[in-house]
Amino acid sequence: MTRSPRIGFLALATLAALVSCSAPKPRPEPPTASPPQPEPAPEVDRKREEAIEYGRAEITGDTDVIRAYMAKYPDSEWLDEAAARIEGIEWVKTQAEDTAEAYRAYLREFPGLTFSGLARKRLEELDWNAARSDGSPVALAEYLAAHPDTERAEELRAQLAELELTGLREALTHGDLAAVRAATQRGVSLDVVERAGAGALHLAARSGSLELFAWLLEQGFELDARSDAGTTPLMVAAAGGQVDLMQAMLRRGADLNAASSSGATALLFACEAGQAATARTLVEAGASLDVARTDGWNALDLAASSSSDELTRWLIERRFGVDSQEVERAPIEEAVRAAVRADDDVLGDLAGRSKVRCSIDFVTPAVDGTGRRQVFADLAFDLGSQRFSVSHVRHFEIVPNEEGGWTASIVTSNGTD
């Protein structure tokens, strides 16, 4: 049987439809995405952040803020600029304060940076002003220690040495053991302390300090050390009336009868100074009364010249065993009046026109047995209703004359009161 062409077509179409329905449908292709954009590098972001942060810190002008920035970004490319900014801010503050402490603090933090040279120069000026104003050896020494290369160094070292020596002399003279020790700790030598050659013990003897005296002996000083004039510390103590110190020296074996280059012993020094207590202590310790200086002055001469009546009378009684008040006065008083009348100056004129009255203090026979005597008298003149007192003309030498009396001559004359 012959099929119709239409039927065949429909069959084919149906078959194709069936196949189409049974076959899987293709999935649609997803849309094409655009390529991803690259993210910024972390390093670039950090530098941008550092720059922004530094700008903010710098604008504040606050060194604490800038330091905080430097601590947060220790590797920042702005680190040097930040440090320079801090130095500049601190320099302005330091100049405004303008004190030695401020400049020292600045130099401790910025020892070798931009303004360190200016800071050192200004600090030296301020330290010099302070040291010069103080003027003490300690202040000058501190200045030199802080600025050893100053142009003033050589001059100041010489000045400092002299000041230190002067300060040591004063400390020894005043018995200031603490100051003496401090001076030696600063390197001041105790060996040379007086231009006249007097040593440390001589100066300490003036103070009477037993503590200082003992300490100096521990340092090796000689008890009987001599000055250029031959004086010993015992002589200095005797002249200064330092009884306790003098007794301490004697207990340690000081030479009681040592003589200076002028022949003066410790006793003669005490008598010249009118120191009755030290003179008595020396005599009781065994000091000789039979001594005199090279100029002939003995203990009595020196005591009398010191105006110490107490010491003079004591020496007369000790040396000659007589009471000065019991010496026969009338012949000597007449001799003194004659001497005054014979004088060419105002005293003689007054004596010729008025009555001279004498008050004899004492008379001493000379040690050499020549019969010479010394009299120390206060004179008074009555001239009409006016009475003149002459108290400074006191020293007469009395010698026996051919008539068996006395002849007086004025040895010292100091004027009319």
Beta strands, then each sheet from edge to edge (+ up, - down):
strand 1: 355-365
strand 2: 373-383
strand 3: 386-390
strand 4: 395-400
strand 5: 406-410
sheet 1: 1+ 2- 3+
sheet 2: 1+ 2- 4+ 5-
end
